[in-house]
Amino acid sequence: MTDSSDYVPPKVWTWNKGSGGSPVTSLNRPTAGATHEKELPVGHHPLQLYSLGTPNGQKVTILLEELLALGHSGAEYDAWLIRIGEGDQFGSGFVAANPNSKIPALVDRSGSDPIRVFESGAILLYLAEKFGAFLPTEAGSRAECLSWLFWQMGSAPYLGGGFGHFYAYAPVKIAYAIDRFTMETKRLLDVLDRRLADNEYVAGPRYTIADMAIWPWYGGLVQGRLYEAAEFLSMQEYRHLRRWAEAIGRRPAVKRGRIVNRTSGEPSEQLHERHDARDFDTMTQDKVAAREG
């Protein structure tokens, strides 16, 4: 690793358009709003999801697939692909659905007036309340679930924008930044591991939206799917977290939700758009045909 020790902050910051690191972060800018006109497509289901199969996007598709598995037909959804590397999140339609220009964004068209919901934690809470599932109703249990849900939302910048960016994507490897965010990431992993030593699920004995929020990030990290950092972070230390991550990952709805809107990894784990449950069957048939061909 190398350190960048010659940078002196200017008196007034100005935007250097060439900085960023990855193709996605190079699209970032210091202003909000749409950069171009582009309406969002609308499918036939009550719920319209505009997303990408990153950990934040997976949270919502996992919940939707879990709701459908419980028999909530009103949770049928269209999942439209938002290619953030191409700037889709800055189209006028997406900005109308999420003024923060981040995936995921949900539009609920089941009522007389469409309802937009943005921020993954808000979407999970909205859907859990709408369908009365995966969110405890007893005051203490509900508080525990929501505490862990917002713990994930609060910790995500340290894991993703902090550790993930400086370890995997930053154009310059800065020892101070990597060490700082690695230490915090390992502390967060230890928080979870200690919690799961005495609890089957994060919020207690029941599987909830807290697990669905945390698993794509921390489950992906402990199972080696994020930043190729499992060895660097000594993931073998967190045996309770690994037990939980493996159990969640075996759930059929989680397996389906994890691949919706996914554009990276093995082609067999990518379902770019989902408009019907049969899309998973078609995907399986395509994989069989490819093997036989």
PEURCOR-V722599 format. One line per field, one symbol per residue. phi: phi as a letter, one per 30 degrees, with the letter a starting at -180 (. if undefined). Layout:
BEGIN
phi->???
END
This chain:
BEGIN
phi->.bccccdceddbdbdcdddljcedddddadbcjdcadadddbccddcccbabddedddedddddddddddjddddebcccdcdddciedcdedddddbddhbdcbbbccdcdbdccbbiedddededdddcibibecdedddddddddddeddddedddddcdedddccedbdceeddddddedddddddeddddddcbdbdckdcdbddddddeeddddddciccihcedechdddcdddddddddddddeddddddcdidbbidedcbbdbbbaedddddddddddddddd
END
